[in-house]
Amino acid sequence: MERYRDMQLFAALAGQPSLAAAARSAQVSGATLVRAVARLEARLRVALLLRSTQGVSLTDAGHAYLADCVRLLAAVDAAEASALGLQVQAQGHVRVFLPVLFSRYVMAPILADYMDRHPDVRLTVRYHDYYPNLHEEGLDVAILVGELPNSSLIARPVGQVRSILCASPRYLAAHGEPRHPEALKQHRLIASANRVDWDFQGYSLKARARLSCSTVQGAINAAVQGTGLIRCLSYPVHDAVHAGQLRRVLSAYEPPPLPVQVVYREGRQAPLRVRSFVDHCVAALRGHPAFQLA
């Protein structure tokens, strides 16, 4: 039993910025948590924590063992619930943060499906285009596009998106397909401002837009109609690309892809309502066609 309890206490480190925070989460003293880790290190004969004057951090072995502890303890909980015949339903309030465009083009049906499956959960969704501080802003879950800043959050990757350039087949047939970003200066460009400032691999384009649109959807509609070339993240245009309404060009010059991740705070200690929402989003997004543009 002591080994099991030590594993539980070690798992409290998941998603916590410090030993003190993990101890508070586990509702034990810092000394109790330290002793539990020391017993595990003695039993395993490997260092799980790296101790320095700046504090403590997980070793590579510690990271691997923490992941195993979280997985094994979750399996034990699931087995006990199954044996007892428990039908636990997620309920309560989940506060979610979503990027504006990502919500518009990807998340709306996923949110609707989650609410159908979990009628006792209430969602509050905030739409912004910055990286939030989940702790300070009282948020439970965020879906973020791009590299994460240094963070104690739990992050589950779901895919990647790219900044792609595309035009309709009709436009390319009439005006030719550019072979280098420099050639775009001779094309009709659609953008959100009068001036275009697009970075490619090994080239930075500065030019004047032929058409300036205040919304991404307006620019996509114009490109589908053959007005010119549009550049945006891949998820707003994935439907048009898959349908053949738009064709991707200059893919060899695209910037590196951006990761998309579902992030949350408490890890295994998160309430069921949060874990159910995270699991639903991860499953839905990993198979989403918006991430199938290689």
C-alpha positions in Angstrom: 0.0 0.0 0.0 2.9 2.4 0.7 4.2 1.9 -2.8 0.7 2.8 -4.2 0.5 5.8 -2.0 3.9 7.0 -3.0 3.0 6.7 -6.7 -0.2 8.7 -6.0 1.9 11.5 -4.4 4.5 11.4 -7.2 1.6 11.7 -9.7 0.5 14.9 -8.0 3.5 16.5 -9.7 1.8 16.3 -13.1 0.8 19.8 -14.2 2.2 21.5 -11.1 4.9 24.2 -11.2 6.7 23.2 -8.0 6.8 20.6 -5.2 4.9 23.0 -2.9 2.1 23.3 -5.4 2.0 19.5 -5.9 1.8 19.0 -2.1 -1.1 21.4 -1.8 -2.8 19.6 -4.7 -2.4 16.3 -2.9 -3.3 17.9 0.4 -0.1 16.7 2.2 2.9 18.6 3.5 5.9 19.3 1.4 8.0 17.0 3.7 5.5 14.1 3.1 5.8 14.5 -0.6 9.6 14.7 -0.5 9.8 11.5 1.6 7.5 9.7 -0.8 9.7 10.6 -3.8 12.8 9.6 -1.8 11.3 6.1 -1.2 10.5 5.7 -4.9 14.1 6.7 -5.8 15.5 4.2 -3.4 13.2 1.4 -4.6 13.9 2.2 -8.3 17.6 3.1 -7.8 17.3 6.0 -10.1 17.0 9.8 -9.5 13.5 11.1 -10.3 14.2 14.7 -9.3 17.1 17.0 -10.1 17.9 19.2 -7.1 19.7 22.5 -7.5 20.0 25.9 -5.8 17.2 27.1 -8.2 14.8 24.4 -7.0 13.9 20.9 -8.2 12.9 19.6 -11.6 12.1 16.2 -13.1 14.9 14.1 -14.6 14.4 12.3 -17.9 13.6 9.1 -15.8 11.3 11.2 -13.7 9.3 12.4 -16.7 9.0 8.9 -18.0 8.0 7.4 -14.6 5.5 10.3 -14.0 3.7 9.5 -17.2 3.6 5.8 -16.3 2.3 6.6 -12.8 -0.5 8.8 -14.2 -1.5 6.1 -16.7 -1.4 3.2 -14.2 -3.3 5.1 -11.5 -6.0 6.1 -14.0 -6.3 2.4 -15.1 -6.7 1.4 -11.4 -9.5 4.0 -10.9 -11.2 2.8 -14.1 -11.0 -0.8 -13.0 -12.5 0.0 -9.6 -15.3 2.0 -11.1 -16.1 -0.8 -13.5 -16.1 -3.4 -10.7 -18.4 -1.3 -8.6 -20.7 -0.7 -11.6 -20.4 3.1 -11.3 -21.9 5.2 -14.0 -20.2 8.5 -13.4 -21.5 11.4 -15.4 -19.5 14.6 -16.0 -21.2 17.6 -14.6 -20.5 21.2 -13.7 -18.9 24.2 -15.4 -16.0 24.2 -17.9 -14.3 27.4 -18.9 -12.7 27.2 -22.4 -10.4 29.5 -24.4 -10.4 29.2 -28.2 -8.7 31.2 -31.0 -11.3 33.1 -33.0 -10.7 31.6 -36.5 -10.1 28.1 -35.1 -13.5 28.2 -33.4 -15.2 29.4 -36.5 -13.8 26.8 -38.9 -13.1 23.8 -36.7 -14.6 23.8 -33.2 -18.3 24.7 -33.6 -19.5 21.2 -34.4 -17.1 19.6 -31.9 -18.6 21.8 -29.1 -22.1 20.9 -30.1 -21.3 17.2 -30.1 -19.8 17.4 -26.7 -22.8 19.2 -25.3 -25.1 16.5 -26.7 -23.0 13.8 -25.1 -22.7 15.6 -21.7 -26.0 17.3 -21.0 -25.0 18.1 -17.3 -21.9 20.2 -18.3 -22.1 23.9 -18.9 -19.5 25.5 -21.1 -18.3 29.1 -21.1 -16.2 29.8 -24.1 -14.0 32.9 -24.7 -12.7 33.7 -28.1 -9.4 35.6 -28.4 -6.2 35.5 -30.4 -3.5 35.6 -27.6 -1.9 33.0 -25.3 -3.9 33.1 -22.0 -2.7 32.5 -18.5 -5.1 29.7 -17.5 -4.3 30.1 -13.8 -4.8 33.8 -13.6 -7.8 33.9 -15.9 -9.7 31.1 -14.2 -9.7 28.9 -17.4 -9.9 25.1 -17.4 -8.9 24.3 -21.0 -7.5 26.1 -24.0 -6.8 25.1 -27.6 -3.7 26.9 -28.8 -2.1 27.2 -32.2 1.7 27.7 -32.2 4.6 26.9 -30.0 3.7 27.1 -26.3 5.7 29.4 -24.0 7.4 27.8 -21.0 4.5 26.5 -19.0 3.5 24.1 -16.3 0.4 23.2 -18.3 -0.4 19.7 -19.6 -0.4 19.8 -23.4 -1.9 17.1 -25.7 -0.9 17.6 -29.4 -3.7 17.1 -31.9 -2.1 18.1 -35.2 -0.3 20.8 -37.2 -1.4 23.6 -39.4 0.5 25.5 -42.1 0.4 28.9 -43.6 -0.4 28.1 -47.2 -0.8 30.0 -50.5 -3.6 29.0 -52.8 -5.7 30.1 -55.8 -8.6 28.7 -57.8 -7.8 26.4 -60.8 -9.5 29.0 -63.0 -7.2 31.8 -61.8 -4.1 29.6 -62.3 -5.2 28.6 -65.8 -5.7 32.3 -66.8 -2.6 33.8 -65.1 -0.2 30.9 -64.7 1.2 29.2 -61.6 4.0 31.1 -59.8 7.2 29.0 -59.4 8.9 31.3 -56.8 7.6 33.8 -54.3 9.3 36.6 -56.3 6.8 35.9 -59.1 3.9 36.9 -56.8 4.6 40.5 -57.5 3.2 40.0 -60.9 0.0 38.4 -59.6 -3.3 39.5 -58.0 -2.9 39.2 -54.3 -5.8 39.0 -51.8 -4.9 40.1 -48.2 -6.4 41.7 -45.1 -4.6 45.0 -45.7 -3.4 47.1 -48.6 0.1 46.0 -48.2 1.3 42.4 -48.3 4.2 41.3 -46.0 4.5 37.5 -46.4 7.5 35.4 -45.2 8.4 32.3 -47.0 11.3 29.9 -46.6 14.3 31.9 -47.8 12.3 34.9 -49.1 10.3 37.8 -47.7 7.6 39.3 -50.0 6.6 42.9 -49.8 4.0 43.9 -52.3 0.6 45.7 -52.8 -2.6 43.7 -52.5 -5.0 43.9 -55.4 -7.9 43.1 -53.1 -8.1 43.9 -49.4 -10.7 42.0 -47.4 -11.7 42.7 -43.7 -12.5 39.0 -43.0 -10.8 35.7 -43.8 -14.0 34.3 -45.2 -14.4 37.2 -47.6 -10.9 36.6 -48.9 -11.5 32.9 -49.3 -14.7 33.6 -51.2 -12.9 36.0 -53.5 -10.1 33.4 -54.2 -12.7 30.7 -54.9 -14.2 33.0 -57.5 -10.9 33.4 -59.3 -10.0 36.9 -58.0 -6.4 36.1 -57.0 -4.1 34.3 -54.6 -4.8 34.1 -50.9 -2.5 33.2 -48.1 -3.8 32.0 -44.7 -3.5 29.2 -42.2 -4.6 25.8 -43.6 -7.7 25.2 -41.5 -9.9 28.0 -42.8 -9.4 26.8 -46.4 -9.3 23.0 -45.9 -12.8 22.5 -47.2 -12.2 24.5 -50.4 -8.9 22.7 -51.0 -10.4 19.3 -50.5 -13.3 20.2 -52.8 -10.9 21.3 -55.6 -12.2 24.9 -55.4 -8.7 26.1 -54.4 -5.3 24.7 -55.3 -2.2 25.0 -53.1 0.9 26.6 -54.7 4.5 27.2 -53.7 4.3 24.5 -51.0 8.1 24.1 -51.1 8.5 27.6 -49.8 6.0 27.4 -46.9 7.2 28.3 -43.4 7.4 25.4 -40.9 4.1 24.1 -39.6 2.6 25.2 -36.3 1.5 22.7 -33.7 -2.1 22.7 -32.3 -2.5 21.6 -28.7 -5.2 21.1 -26.1 -3.8 22.4 -22.8 -5.2 22.2 -19.3 -4.0 22.6 -15.8 -4.5 19.8 -13.4 -3.5 16.6 -15.3 -4.9 13.5 -13.8 -6.2 15.5 -10.8 -8.5 17.5 -13.2 -12.2 17.1 -12.5 -14.1 14.7 -14.6 -15.9 17.5 -16.5 -12.5 18.9 -17.6 -11.0 15.5 -18.5 -14.1 14.6 -20.5 -13.9 17.8 -22.5 -10.2 17.4 -23.1 -10.6 13.7 -24.2 -13.5 14.6 -26.5 -11.6 17.5 -28.2 -8.4 15.4 -28.6 -10.3 12.5 -30.2 -12.2 14.8 -32.5 -9.3 17.0 -33.6 -6.8 14.2 -34.2 -8.9 12.9 -37.1 -10.1 16.3 -38.3 -9.5 17.0 -42.1 -8.2 20.4 -41.2 -4.9 18.7 -40.2 -4.6 16.4 -43.2 -2.8 18.9 -45.4 0.8 17.6 -45.2 
